[in-house]
């Protein structure tokens, strides 16, 4: 058998064979806001080492003390430096400026952008389209030395922060350019009981994933719910 034949007959990798991420230090920029704080709480409760970042270290430390489970607080730069994987959960209007200021600290890091560019008017929430195409693509443009992925967009901050809720019943759409990076983020999502990370394409497809949050906000308002997503048949 030739080497080519051997390669052709090699079994395909199981897409659910994901790496062990339990030893990674996870930083959450914007960790004092509702979504970032909720993610930090869930990951720390699952046993992940978590550092939350804020522009003011004191504010981050106060939020960390409130969350417990060994969460630490630091200013954004220290949070980025000390973390192996960094989740970006800052408000959209500060997204570009925050990342630009942390380019050096985030170099070589796996960055997970979960920011949703949205506008609001009397008709409700609507999607904004950044010049780069999406928040995730803006992050990739601003952080050329980082490995940028996108995930955790469709999670209810209310459910994430509720200690009475044991499982978060939702899938997490994960986008990225490198399979290994995407699988790390999928595995991280899977650390939270009830949650599953599902590959959803390259970063060029991030806009519609970010935009779907506007639809979920409409669902939640109509039905007084905290809707998430499930992908069927996978």
N, CA, C and O of each residue as an XYZ file, in Angstrom:
936
protein
N       0.850     -1.197      0.000
C       0.000      0.000      0.000
C       0.888      1.251      0.000
O       1.837      1.334      0.780
N       0.597      2.185     -0.836
C       1.383      3.413     -0.895
C       0.980      4.329      0.246
O      -0.057      4.145      0.882
N       1.834      5.326      0.489
C       1.515      6.282      1.548
C       0.260      7.066      1.214
O      -0.493      7.455      2.106
N       0.033      7.300     -0.089
C      -1.173      8.013     -0.508
C      -2.412      7.193     -0.192
O      -3.402      7.723      0.312
N      -2.357      5.879     -0.494
C      -3.492      5.007     -0.188
C      -3.768      4.991      1.302
O      -4.924      5.019      1.726
N      -2.702      4.946      2.103
C      -2.859      4.910      3.556
C      -3.538      6.168      4.063
O      -4.406      6.108      4.934
N      -3.134      7.320      3.509
C      -3.728      8.584      3.926
C      -5.197      8.642      3.550
O      -6.017      9.149      4.315
N      -5.538      8.121      2.364
C      -6.927      8.157      1.913
C      -7.823      7.281      2.772
O      -9.010      7.566      2.927
N      -7.251      6.201      3.338
C      -8.067      5.270      4.102
C      -8.020      5.538      5.602
O      -8.645      4.813      6.377
N      -7.289      6.568      6.021
C      -7.227      6.897      7.441
C      -8.616      7.321      7.920
O      -9.296      8.085      7.235
N      -9.040      6.837      9.076
C     -10.375      7.189      9.570
C     -10.497      8.682      9.833
O      -9.548      9.320     10.286
N     -11.662      9.230      9.549
C     -11.893     10.650      9.787
C     -11.924     10.913     11.290
O     -12.361     10.071     12.075
N     -11.464     12.069     11.665
C     -11.453     12.444     13.081
C     -12.882     12.634     13.581
O     -13.701     13.283     12.930
N     -13.163     12.067     14.727
C     -14.472     12.243     15.355
C     -14.630     13.715     15.739
O     -13.830     14.222     16.525
N     -15.644     14.419     15.206
C     -15.783     15.850     15.514
C     -16.093     16.131     16.980
O     -15.979     17.269     17.435
N     -16.485     15.097     17.718
C     -16.779     15.291     19.137
C     -15.624     14.855     20.024
O     -15.754     14.831     21.248
N     -14.495     14.510     19.413
C     -13.295     14.184     20.175
C     -12.566     15.487     20.468
O     -11.724     15.922     19.682
N     -12.884     16.102     21.584
C     -12.400     17.445     21.897
C     -11.309     17.408     22.962
O     -11.265     16.479     23.768
N     -10.434     18.402     22.973
C      -9.304     18.405     23.901
C      -9.708     18.692     25.341
O     -10.807     19.178     25.609
N      -8.810     18.386     26.251
C      -8.983     18.701     27.665
C      -8.537     20.146     27.885
O      -7.372     20.479     27.671
N      -9.455     20.991     28.307
C      -9.134     22.409     28.514
C      -9.182     22.788     29.992
O      -9.122     23.969     30.335
N      -9.289     21.792     30.862
C      -9.491     22.069     32.285
C      -8.333     22.848     32.907
O      -8.516     23.515     33.925
N      -7.136     22.772     32.303
C      -5.986     23.467     32.857
C      -5.777     24.876     32.341
O      -4.862     25.568     32.786
N      -6.616     25.313     31.403
C      -6.447     26.651     30.833
C      -6.931     27.736     31.797
O      -7.942     27.573     32.481
N      -6.195     28.836     31.835
C      -6.648     30.014     32.566
C      -7.476     30.856     31.599
O      -6.992     31.237     30.534
N      -8.708     31.142     31.965
C      -9.635     31.881     31.096
C      -9.794     33.303     31.615
O     -10.167     33.517     32.769
N      -9.507     34.266     30.756
C      -9.740     35.664     31.082
C     -11.034     36.130     30.444
O     -11.375     35.707     29.340
N     -11.757     37.003     31.137
C     -12.999     37.551     30.593
C     -12.902     39.071     30.626
O     -13.053     39.687     31.681
N     -12.649     39.673     29.463
C     -12.650     41.131     29.357
C     -14.090     41.605     29.337
O     -14.905     41.090     28.570
N     -14.410     42.578     30.170
C     -15.808     42.946     30.328
C     -16.479     42.032     31.337
O     -17.692     41.828     31.296
N     -15.685     41.488     32.236
C     -16.203     40.514     33.191
C     -17.063     41.101     34.291
O     -17.602     40.359     35.112
N     -17.204     42.421     34.325
C     -18.094     43.024     35.305
C     -19.470     43.328     34.703
O     -20.387     43.719     35.426
N     -19.622     43.152     33.381
C     -20.920     43.318     32.730
C     -21.740     42.046     32.846
O     -21.204     41.007     33.232
N     -23.034     42.101     32.519
C     -23.921     40.957     32.726
C     -23.475     39.673     32.025
O     -23.418     38.619     32.659
N     -23.157     39.740     30.725
C     -22.784     38.534     29.999
C     -21.427     38.002     30.459
O     -21.275     36.804     30.698
N     -20.447     38.888     30.582
C     -19.124     38.469     31.010
C     -19.130     37.899     32.409
O     -18.467     36.899     32.684
N     -19.870     38.528     33.284
C     -19.957     38.065     34.669
C     -20.623     36.692     34.738
O     -20.204     35.820     35.499
N     -21.671     36.517     33.926
C     -22.353     35.233     33.890
C     -21.477     34.119     33.369
O     -21.472     33.020     33.924
N     -20.731     34.387     32.300
C     -19.805     33.393     31.754
C     -18.711     33.051     32.761
O     -18.371     31.882     32.945
N     -18.167     34.066     33.406
C     -17.123     33.834     34.402
C     -17.644     32.941     35.524
O     -16.958     32.017     35.961
N     -18.854     33.221     35.983
C     -19.450     32.435     37.066
C     -19.620     30.979     36.662
O     -19.249     30.079     37.416
N     -20.178     30.736     35.474
C     -20.435     29.362     35.035
C     -19.139     28.577     34.828
O     -19.045     27.416     35.223
N     -18.158     29.201     34.219
C     -16.897     28.499     33.964
C     -16.152     28.219     35.259
O     -15.589     27.138     35.436
N     -16.148     29.190     36.163
C     -15.476     28.985     37.450
C     -16.187     27.911     38.262
O     -15.541     27.086     38.908
N     -17.505     27.923     38.230
C     -18.282     26.913     38.953
C     -17.989     25.519     38.410
O     -18.058     24.536     39.148
N     -17.659     25.431     37.112
C     -17.332     24.147     36.484
C     -15.888     23.721     36.760
O     -15.469     22.639     36.347
N     -15.131     24.569     37.456
C     -13.766     24.204     37.818
C     -12.679     24.889     37.023
O     -11.499     24.588     37.203
N     -13.057     25.819     36.137
C     -12.063     26.527     35.336
C     -11.433     27.653     36.154
O     -12.118     28.293     36.952
N     -10.135     27.900     35.963
C      -9.502     29.056     36.578
C      -9.873     30.288     35.762
O      -9.596     30.342     34.564
N     -10.500     31.283     36.400
C     -11.039     32.443     35.694
C     -10.525     33.741     36.309
O     -10.482     33.902     37.529
N     -10.134     34.666     35.422
C      -9.765     36.026     35.818
C     -10.676     36.978     35.053
O     -10.760     36.906     33.827
N     -11.348     37.858     35.758
C     -12.175     38.836     35.054
C     -11.425     40.164     34.993
O     -10.728     40.559     35.928
N     -11.595     40.834     33.858
C     -10.915     42.095     33.631
C     -11.886     43.251     33.523
O     -13.030     43.085     33.098
N     -11.419     44.419     33.913
C     -12.182     45.652     33.784
C     -11.177     46.786     33.620
O      -9.988     46.610     33.885
N     -11.649     47.937     33.187
C     -10.730     49.073     33.077
C     -10.159     49.436     34.440
O      -9.021     49.895     34.537
N     -10.943     49.233     35.487
C     -10.501     49.498     36.855
C     -10.319     48.179     37.592
O     -11.265     47.400     37.712
N      -9.110     47.922     38.088
C      -8.827     46.668     38.790
C      -9.728     46.503     40.010
O     -10.173     45.394     40.306
N      -9.999     47.598     40.720
C     -10.820     47.509     41.930
C     -12.223     47.020     41.607
O     -12.809     46.239     42.357
N     -12.751     47.483     40.496
C     -14.095     47.053     40.106
C     -14.099     45.561     39.769
O     -15.021     44.838     40.147
N     -13.073     45.106     39.061
C     -12.976     43.695     38.720
C     -12.813     42.838     39.967
O     -13.410     41.765     40.064
N     -12.014     43.297     40.916
C     -11.786     42.539     42.142
C     -13.058     42.443     42.973
O     -13.321     41.410     43.588
N     -13.849     43.512     42.995
C     -15.111     43.481     43.738
C     -16.081     42.485     43.107
O     -16.758     41.737     43.813
N     -16.148     42.477     41.768
C     -17.025     41.542     41.071
C     -16.560     40.107     41.276
O     -17.381     39.203     41.429
N     -15.245     39.892     41.279
C     -14.690     38.556     41.478
C     -15.033     38.027     42.864
O     -15.391     36.860     43.018
N     -14.923     38.881     43.861
C     -15.252     38.468     45.224
C     -16.716     38.078     45.334
O     -17.073     37.158     46.069
N     -17.555     38.783     44.599
C     -18.990     38.480     44.595
C     -19.271     37.119     43.946
O     -20.160     36.390     44.386
N     -18.523     36.786     42.914
C     -18.744     35.534     42.192
C     -18.227     34.319     42.957
O     -18.826     33.246     42.880
N     -17.130     34.468     43.691
C     -16.565     33.329     44.412
C     -15.946     32.312     43.473
O     -15.514     32.669     42.377
N     -15.894     31.056     43.882
C     -15.351     29.943     43.086
C     -13.924     30.199     42.604
O     -13.516     29.698     41.556
N     -13.169     30.981     43.376
C     -11.773     31.221     43.036
C     -11.547     32.238     41.935
O     -10.418     32.390     41.468
N     -12.592     32.944     41.502
C     -12.436     33.958     40.443
C     -11.570     35.103     40.958
O     -11.718     35.543     42.098
N     -10.667     35.577     40.108
C      -9.822     36.727     40.439
C     -10.189     37.908     39.553
O     -10.752     37.737     38.472
N      -9.866     39.095     40.018
C     -10.119     40.297     39.249
C      -8.845     41.070     39.000
O      -7.940     41.065     39.835
N      -8.764     41.738     37.854
C      -7.572     42.511     37.496
C      -7.968     43.550     36.455
O      -9.070     43.495     35.908
N      -7.078     44.493     36.183
C      -7.359     45.399     35.070
C      -7.229     44.617     33.767
O      -6.667     43.522     33.747
N      -7.745     45.176     32.694
C      -7.807     44.444     31.427
C      -6.449     43.938     30.954
O      -6.341     42.807     30.480
N      -5.432     44.750     31.076
C      -4.107     44.366     30.585
C      -3.550     43.177     31.366
O      -3.011     42.242     30.774
N      -3.680     43.212     32.688
C      -3.178     42.094     33.498
C      -4.002     40.835     33.239
O      -3.454     39.735     33.162
N      -5.304     40.995     33.106
C      -6.179     39.864     32.789
C      -5.722     39.196     31.492
O      -5.623     37.970     31.427
N      -5.447     39.986     30.473
C      -5.019     39.443     29.183
C      -3.662     38.757     29.300
O      -3.459     37.683     28.732
N      -2.749     39.358     30.019
C      -1.396     38.791     30.157
C      -1.419     37.446     30.870
O      -0.682     36.536     30.489
N      -2.243     37.305     31.886
C      -2.224     36.121     32.735
C      -3.074     34.970     32.199
O      -3.046     33.873     32.758
N      -3.814     35.198     31.147
C      -4.757     34.193     30.658
C      -4.225     33.459     29.430
O      -3.469     34.017     28.635
N      -4.632     32.200     29.291
C      -4.305     31.416     28.100
C      -5.325     31.666     26.995
O      -4.983     31.703     25.813
N      -6.565     31.834     27.392
C      -7.687     32.062     26.476
C      -8.467     33.251     27.014
O      -8.758     33.317     28.209
N      -8.806     34.186     26.144
C      -9.461     35.419     26.587
C     -10.800     35.596     25.880
O     -10.862     35.649     24.652
N     -11.866     35.688     26.664
C     -13.206     35.951     26.140
C     -13.443     37.460     26.145
O     -13.239     38.124     27.162
N     -13.870     37.991     25.011
C     -14.152     39.426     24.890
C     -15.661     39.633     25.013
O     -16.430     39.257     24.128
N     -16.065     40.239     26.133
C     -17.493     40.447     26.397
C     -17.763     41.905     26.738
O     -18.592     42.208     27.596
N     -17.068     42.793     26.067
C     -17.207     44.231     26.323
C     -18.384     44.781     25.501
O     -18.801     44.149     24.531
N     -18.915     45.939     25.874
C     -19.967     46.557     25.054
C     -19.462     46.857     23.647
O     -18.282     47.148     23.451
N     -20.358     46.784     22.677
C     -19.954     47.002     21.293
C     -19.307     48.363     21.084
O     -18.340     48.476     20.330
N     -19.821     49.391     21.734
C     -19.284     50.731     21.471
C     -17.856     50.911     21.989
O     -17.191     51.883     21.629
N     -17.373     49.988     22.831
C     -15.997     50.064     23.285
C     -15.122     48.940     22.760
O     -13.962     48.813     23.152
N     -15.679     48.125     21.872
C     -15.011     46.925     21.381
C     -13.676     47.230     20.703
O     -12.637     46.718     21.117
N     -13.704     48.051     19.680
C     -12.497     48.328     18.912
C     -11.415     48.992     19.737
O     -10.249     48.604     19.664
N     -11.790     49.988     20.520
C     -10.812     50.724     21.324
C     -10.166     49.810     22.375
O      -8.960     49.884     22.611
N     -10.972     48.954     22.999
C     -10.443     48.041     24.018
C      -9.416     47.085     23.422
O      -8.335     46.909     23.983
N      -9.746     46.470     22.292
C      -8.849     45.492     21.684
C      -7.582     46.150     21.142
O      -6.487     45.599     21.251
N      -7.744     47.307     20.570
C      -6.576     48.020     20.032
C      -5.569     48.305     21.133
O      -4.361     48.209     20.917
N      -6.067     48.657     22.317
C      -5.185     48.972     23.435
C      -4.502     47.737     24.009
O      -3.481     47.853     24.688
N      -5.058     46.550     23.742
C      -4.532     45.309     24.323
C      -3.836     44.424     23.287
O      -3.614     43.239     23.533
N      -3.497     44.989     22.145
C      -2.902     44.186     21.068
C      -1.661     43.435     21.538
O      -1.489     42.257     21.227
N      -0.814     44.103     22.270
C       0.434     43.464     22.726
C       0.142     42.365     23.749
O       0.706     41.274     23.662
N      -0.733     42.645     24.714
C      -1.038     41.672     25.763
C      -1.760     40.444     25.211
O      -1.644     39.353     25.768
N      -2.502     40.620     24.124
C      -3.267     39.514     23.542
C      -2.498     38.760     22.459
O      -3.004     37.777     21.920
N      -1.300     39.200     22.137
C      -0.496     38.517     21.110
C      -0.221     37.078     21.533
O       0.188     36.817     22.664
N      -0.452     36.156     20.610
C      -0.233     34.748     20.882
C      -1.349     34.067     21.635
O      -1.290     32.857     21.849
N      -2.375     34.808     22.049
C      -3.481     34.244     22.825
C      -4.606     33.772     21.901
O      -4.746     34.231     20.768
N      -5.395     32.846     22.423
C      -6.638     32.458     21.764
C      -7.718     33.406     22.273
O      -8.019     33.423     23.467
N      -8.297     34.188     21.380
C      -9.296     35.190     21.726
C     -10.668     34.718     21.254
O     -10.831     34.311     20.104
N     -11.648     34.775     22.147
C     -13.021     34.360     21.823
C     -13.913     35.590     21.896
O     -14.181     36.100     22.984
N     -14.374     36.066     20.749
C     -15.203     37.271     20.718
C     -16.673     36.873     20.822
O     -17.153     36.054     20.038
N     -17.385     37.450     21.783
C     -18.816     37.142     21.908
C     -19.666     38.401     21.866
O     -20.788     38.432     22.374
N     -19.110     39.438     21.252
C     -19.789     40.738     21.204
C     -20.805     40.773     20.063
O     -20.538     40.291     18.962
N     -21.964     41.347     20.343
C     -23.046     41.450     19.354
C     -23.273     42.911     18.993
O     -23.781     43.664     19.824
N     -22.914     43.343     17.781
C     -23.160     44.726     17.380
C     -24.664     44.941     17.122
O     -25.206     44.484     16.116
N     -25.305     45.631     18.036
C     -26.754     45.849     17.933
C     -27.085     47.320     18.129
O     -26.379     48.056     18.818
N     -28.186     47.723     17.500
C     -28.768     49.024     17.746
C     -30.168     48.821     18.307
O     -30.738     47.736     18.190
N     -30.720     49.865     18.915
C     -32.060     49.774     19.495
C     -32.840     51.039     19.142
O     -32.312     52.149     19.213
N     -34.091     50.855     18.765
C     -34.989     51.983     18.554
C     -36.377     51.578     19.042
O     -36.515     50.557     19.716
N     -37.398     52.352     18.715
C     -38.732     52.060     19.245
C     -39.313     50.753     18.709
O     -40.283     50.233     19.262
N     -38.723     50.218     17.629
C     -39.168     48.929     17.100
C     -38.440     47.750     17.752
O     -38.798     46.594     17.525
N     -37.423     48.045     18.559
C     -36.688     46.979     19.220
C     -35.237     46.905     18.778
O     -34.667     47.883     18.294
N     -34.647     45.724     18.951
C     -33.231     45.518     18.615
C     -33.072     45.244     17.125
O     -33.940     44.639     16.496
N     -31.954     45.696     16.571
C     -31.639     45.393     15.171
C     -30.122     45.266     15.032
O     -29.356     45.844     15.803
N     -29.715     44.495     14.029
C     -28.294     44.214     13.839
C     -27.580     45.371     13.153
O     -28.114     46.005     12.243
N     -26.367     45.625     13.610
C     -25.465     46.559     12.950
C     -24.405     45.751     12.208
O     -24.041     44.663     12.653
N     -23.909     46.260     11.093
C     -22.856     45.562     10.361
C     -21.592     46.403     10.378
O     -21.532     47.435      9.710
N     -20.582     45.983     11.127
C     -19.322     46.715     11.169
C     -18.654     46.751      9.800
O     -18.934     45.923      8.933
N     -17.777     47.713      9.626
C     -17.054     47.853      8.361
C     -16.305     46.578      7.990
O     -16.192     46.237      6.812
N     -15.789     45.868      9.010
C     -15.027     44.641      8.761
C     -15.930     43.445      8.476
O     -15.445     42.397      8.050
N     -17.225     43.583      8.704
C     -18.177     42.500      8.470
C     -18.853     42.011      9.721
O     -20.031     41.656      9.686
N     -18.132     41.981     10.841
C     -18.670     41.502     12.113
C     -17.742     41.945     13.230
O     -16.630     42.408     12.976
N     -18.193     41.803     14.453
C     -17.329     42.112     15.596
C     -16.119     41.188     15.606
O     -15.003     41.625     15.886
N     -16.333     39.919     15.302
C     -15.239     38.953     15.302
C     -14.193     39.299     14.243
O     -12.992     39.185     14.490
N     -14.652     39.723     13.061
C     -13.701     40.096     12.004
C     -12.984     41.393     12.350
O     -11.827     41.582     11.975
N     -13.662     42.284     13.064
C     -12.982     43.484     13.534
C     -11.878     43.095     14.518
O     -10.774     43.637     14.468
N     -12.187     42.147     15.419
C     -11.186     41.674     16.377
C      -9.989     41.072     15.654
O      -8.844     41.337     16.022
N     -10.244     40.260     14.627
C      -9.152     39.633     13.869
C      -8.289     40.686     13.182
O      -7.070     40.535     13.105
N      -8.912     41.747     12.683
C      -8.154     42.810     12.015
C      -7.301     43.594     13.012
O      -6.187     44.007     12.692
N      -7.829     43.794     14.214
C      -7.115     44.574     15.220
C      -6.065     43.763     15.966
O      -5.155     44.328     16.573
N      -6.189     42.431     15.920
C      -5.284     41.554     16.673
C      -4.582     40.576     15.725
O      -4.837     39.373     15.788
N      -3.714     41.070     14.860
C      -3.096     40.197     13.856
C      -2.214     39.106     14.447
O      -1.935     38.115     13.772
N      -1.768     39.261     15.690
C      -0.900     38.263     16.312
C      -1.654     37.342     17.266
O      -1.040     36.556     17.988
N      -2.977     37.436     17.272
C      -3.812     36.567     18.108
C      -4.568     35.584     17.226
O      -4.685     35.784     16.017
N      -5.080     34.520     17.837
C      -5.921     33.543     17.123
C      -7.356     33.828     17.534
O      -7.758     33.513     18.654
N      -8.130     34.425     16.632
C      -9.468     34.909     16.980
C     -10.539     33.908     16.573
O     -10.548     33.402     15.451
N     -11.440     33.636     17.508
C     -12.630     32.825     17.260
C     -13.840     33.626     17.714
O     -13.700     34.713     18.274
N     -15.027     33.084     17.471
C     -16.259     33.740     17.912
C     -17.180     32.695     18.528
O     -17.338     31.603     17.983
N     -17.788     33.031     19.665
C     -18.666     32.075     20.352
C     -19.385     32.778     21.502
O     -19.094     33.932     21.815
N     -20.319     32.074     22.124
C     -21.047     32.510     23.329
C     -21.955     33.723     23.090
O     -22.185     34.512     24.007
N     -22.469     33.873     21.872
C     -23.308     35.038     21.566
C     -24.730     34.930     22.094
O     -25.325     35.940     22.471
N     -25.284     33.727     22.128
C     -26.733     33.552     22.307
C     -27.119     33.110     23.707
O     -28.102     32.390     23.882
N     -26.357     33.532     24.701
C     -26.604     33.090     26.067
C     -27.312     34.168     26.873
O     -27.004     35.354     26.755
N     -28.249     33.745     27.681
C     -28.967     34.675     28.548
C     -28.129     34.999     29.774
O     -27.761     34.103     30.533
N     -27.830     36.266     29.968
C     -27.069     36.677     31.151
C     -27.850     36.372     32.422
O     -27.259     36.054     33.454
N     -29.169     36.466     32.352
C     -30.019     36.182     33.523
C     -29.849     34.739     33.959
O     -29.660     34.462     35.144
N     -29.918     33.805     32.994
C     -29.765     32.391     33.325
C     -28.346     32.080     33.791
O     -28.152     31.322     34.741
N     -27.361     32.663     33.122
C     -25.969     32.403     33.481
C     -25.676     32.787     34.932
O     -24.905     32.109     35.612
N     -26.286     33.863     35.401
C     -25.985     34.365     36.737
C     -26.869     33.792     37.831
O     -26.644     34.059     39.011
N     -27.874     33.007     37.455
C     -28.830     32.485     38.443
C     -28.264     31.234     39.115
O     -28.159     30.201     38.454
N     -27.897     31.279     40.392
C     -27.309     30.116     41.067
C     -28.283     28.968     41.272
O     -27.871     27.849     41.576
N     -29.562     29.238     41.109
C     -30.569     28.181     41.265
C     -30.651     27.284     40.039
O     -31.211     26.190     40.104
N     -30.101     27.738     38.930
C     -30.147     26.967     37.684
C     -28.865     26.153     37.556
O     -27.765     26.704     37.512
N     -29.023     24.837     37.498
C     -27.859     23.951     37.463
C     -27.323     23.751     36.046
O     -26.113     23.620     35.857
N     -28.215     23.727     35.042
C     -27.796     23.475     33.666
C     -28.249     24.610     32.751
O     -29.342     25.153     32.909
N     -27.396     24.956     31.800
C     -27.745     25.949     30.786
C     -28.065     25.178     29.508
O     -27.161     24.702     28.821
N     -29.330     25.060     29.198
C     -29.798     24.206     28.106
C     -29.675     24.933     26.764
O     -30.642     25.521     26.281
N     -28.488     24.889     26.170
C     -28.276     25.604     24.914
C     -27.046     25.083     24.191
O     -26.165     24.474     24.797
N     -26.997     25.326     22.898
C     -25.799     25.092     22.106
C     -25.076     26.423     21.913
O     -25.688     27.490     21.933
N     -23.767     26.333     21.727
C     -22.929     27.513     21.479
C     -22.346     27.380     20.082
O     -21.612     26.432     19.803
N     -22.660     28.305     19.218
C     -22.114     28.331     17.863
C     -20.681     28.861     17.930
O     -20.440     29.957     18.436
N     -19.737     28.074     17.418
C     -18.325     28.447     17.483
C     -17.779     28.612     16.070
O     -17.923     27.719     15.235
N     -17.157     29.746     15.808
C     -16.605     30.035     14.486
C     -15.123     30.341     14.597
O     -14.674     30.914     15.589
N     -14.364     29.959     13.577
C     -12.939     30.246     13.587
C     -12.252     29.720     12.354
O     -12.844     29.001     11.549
N     -10.996     30.089     12.216
C     -10.221     29.724     11.028
C      -9.468     28.409     11.189
O      -9.224     27.714     10.202
N      -9.098     28.059     12.413
C      -8.304     26.855     12.655
C      -9.107     25.852     13.472
O      -9.676     26.186     14.511
N      -9.141     24.617     12.981
C      -9.934     23.594     13.658
C      -9.504     23.408     15.113
O     -10.350     23.272     15.996
N      -8.204     23.403     15.365
C      -7.720     23.187     16.726
C      -8.210     24.273     17.673
O      -8.556     23.983     18.819
N      -8.245     25.525     17.208
C      -8.717     26.623     18.044
C     -10.216     26.496     18.307
O     -10.677     26.676     19.434
N     -10.964     26.184     17.261
C     -12.410     26.007     17.407
C     -12.717     24.893     18.408
O     -13.621     25.027     19.233
N     -11.971     23.808     18.332
C     -12.226     22.674     19.219
C     -11.912     23.016     20.676
O     -12.572     22.512     21.584
N     -10.924     23.856     20.905
C     -10.653     24.310     22.270
C     -11.851     25.077     22.829
O     -12.226     24.895     23.987
N     -12.447     25.935     22.000
C     -13.602     26.720     22.447
C     -14.821     25.822     22.623
O     -15.578     25.993     23.578
N     -15.022     24.872     21.720
C     -16.109     23.910     21.886
C     -15.971     23.167     23.211
O     -16.944     22.995     23.946
N     -14.755     22.733     23.501
C     -14.508     22.001     24.733
C     -14.768     22.875     25.957
O     -15.283     22.399     26.969
N     -14.407     24.162     25.860
C     -14.654     25.071     26.971
C     -16.150     25.227     27.206
O     -16.605     25.198     28.350
N     -16.918     25.391     26.133
C     -18.373     25.482     26.273
C     -18.927     24.234     26.938
O     -19.831     24.315     27.770
N     -18.389     23.089     26.574
C     -18.866     21.832     27.120
C     -18.555     21.631     28.584
O     -19.067     20.694     29.196
N     -17.737     22.476     29.160
C     -17.463     22.397     30.599
C     -18.684     22.798     31.424
O     -18.819     22.391     32.578
N     -19.563     23.588     30.835
C     -20.756     24.055     31.547
C     -21.867     23.031     31.366
O     -22.228     22.730     30.229
N     -22.423     22.487     32.440
C     -23.489     21.487     32.317
C     -24.652     21.975     31.455
O     -25.170     23.075     31.652
N     -25.054     21.136     30.496
C     -26.160     21.463     29.594
C     -25.744     22.180     28.335
O     -26.534     22.296     27.398
N     -24.512     22.664     28.293
C     -24.043     23.468     27.161
C     -23.191     22.616     26.229
O     -22.477     21.719     26.675
N     -23.270     22.903     24.936
C     -22.498     22.177     23.933
C     -21.980     23.150     22.888
O     -22.722     24.013     22.418
N     -20.709     23.017     22.522
C     -20.134     23.843     21.471
C     -20.250     23.160     20.124
O     -19.905     21.985     19.994
N     -20.734     23.881     19.114
C     -20.955     23.327     17.773
C     -20.234     24.201     16.748
O     -20.436     25.415     16.718
N     -19.398     23.591     15.911
C     -18.717     24.349     14.860
C     -19.738     24.936     13.896
O     -20.638     24.234     13.433
N     -19.598     26.240     13.590
C     -20.590     26.930     12.761
C     -19.965     27.701     11.606
O     -20.618     28.571     11.031
N     -18.701     27.399     11.248
C     -18.124     28.027     10.077
C     -16.938     28.924     10.389
O     -16.481     29.022     11.528
N     -16.459     29.570      9.346
C     -15.330     30.499      9.445
C     -15.800     31.861      9.943
O     -17.000     32.126     10.030
N     -14.845     32.711     10.265
C     -15.194     34.033     10.793
C     -16.013     34.859      9.819
O     -16.755     35.746     10.241
N     -15.896     34.586      8.508
C     -16.693     35.352      7.548
C     -18.189     35.124      7.750
O     -19.006     35.897      7.249
N     -18.554     34.064      8.481
C     -19.963     33.781      8.771
C     -20.399     34.299     10.137
O     -21.496     33.977     10.595
N     -19.563     35.091     10.791
C     -19.878     35.538     12.148
C     -21.008     36.564     12.183
O     -21.741     36.641     13.169
N     -21.156     37.353     11.118
C     -22.159     38.429     11.163
C     -23.561     37.895     11.437
O     -24.278     38.432     12.281
N     -23.956     36.832     10.720
C     -25.319     36.349     10.922
C     -25.509     35.702     12.286
O     -26.614     35.708     12.828
N     -24.434     35.141     12.846
C     -24.524     34.571     14.196
C     -24.694     35.698     15.213
O     -25.533     35.604     16.109
N     -23.911     36.748     15.079
C     -24.048     37.901     15.972
C     -25.418     38.558     15.814
O     -26.039     38.965     16.797
N     -25.880     38.655     14.577
C     -27.144     39.336     14.299
C     -28.348     38.606     14.868
O     -29.356     39.233     15.194
N     -28.254     37.296     14.990
C     -29.390     36.499     15.459
C     -29.818     36.879     16.869
O     -30.944     36.599     17.281
N     -28.921     37.514     17.602
C     -29.265     37.955     18.951
C     -30.436     38.939     18.921
O     -31.254     38.955     19.841
N     -30.519     39.752     17.880
C     -31.651     40.674     17.756
C     -32.967     39.909     17.678
O     -33.970     40.334     18.252
N     -32.966     38.784     16.973
C     -34.159     37.955     16.892
C     -34.498     37.332     18.247
O     -35.665     37.265     18.634
N     -33.473     36.881     18.958
C     -33.711     36.268     20.267
C     -34.258     37.289     21.260
O     -35.087     36.952     22.105
N     -33.802     38.522     21.160
C     -34.347     39.567     22.029
C     -35.843     39.748     21.759
O     -36.628     39.929     22.690
N     -36.231     39.700     20.489
C     -37.655     39.803     20.150
C     -38.440     38.619     20.702
O     -39.541     38.791     21.224
N     -37.873     37.414     20.586
C     -38.511     36.222     21.150
C     -38.704     36.392     22.657
O     -39.785     36.139     23.188
N     -37.656     36.819     23.327
C     -37.708     36.951     24.783
C     -38.741     37.977     25.235
O     -39.434     37.777     26.233
N     -38.837     39.058     24.506
C     -39.807     40.096     24.882
C     -41.235     39.622     24.686
O     -42.100     39.892     25.520
N     -41.489     38.919     23.594
C     -42.846     38.460     23.315
C     -43.290     37.377     24.301
O     -44.421     37.390     24.786
N     -42.383     36.439     24.587
C     -42.760     35.265     25.371
C     -42.278     35.314     26.821
O     -42.420     34.341     27.562
N     -41.706     36.453     27.220
C     -41.199     36.593     28.589
C     -40.273     35.421     28.927
O     -40.444     34.748     29.943
N     -39.283     35.193     28.046
C     -38.414     34.020     28.150
C     -36.952     34.437     28.162
O     -36.623     35.622     28.108
N     -36.083     33.434     28.233
C     -34.631     33.638     28.131
C     -34.127     32.615     27.112
O     -33.392     31.688     27.449
N     -34.540     32.808     25.863
C     -34.339     31.805     24.815
C     -32.863     31.620     24.455
O     -32.068     32.559     24.473
N     -32.533     30.356     24.125
C     -31.233     30.026     23.581
C     -31.442     29.255     22.284
O     -32.518     29.322     21.688
N     -30.424     28.527     21.844
C     -30.513     27.782     20.576
C     -30.131     26.330     20.782
O     -29.296     26.011     21.628
N     -30.751     25.443     19.997
C     -30.311     24.067     19.891
C     -30.183     23.714     18.412
O     -31.083     24.009     17.626
N     -29.080     23.089     18.030
C     -28.867     22.638     16.673
C     -29.273     21.158     16.610
O     -28.755     20.346     17.376
N     -30.188     20.807     15.711
C     -30.686     19.436     15.652
C     -29.856     18.565     14.709
O     -29.187     19.061     13.803
N     -29.919     17.261     14.946
C     -29.336     16.238     14.071
C     -27.808     16.245     14.041
O     -27.210     15.733     13.095
N     -27.181     16.809     15.046
C     -25.723     16.703     15.184
C     -25.390     16.292     16.625
O     -24.217     16.142     16.969
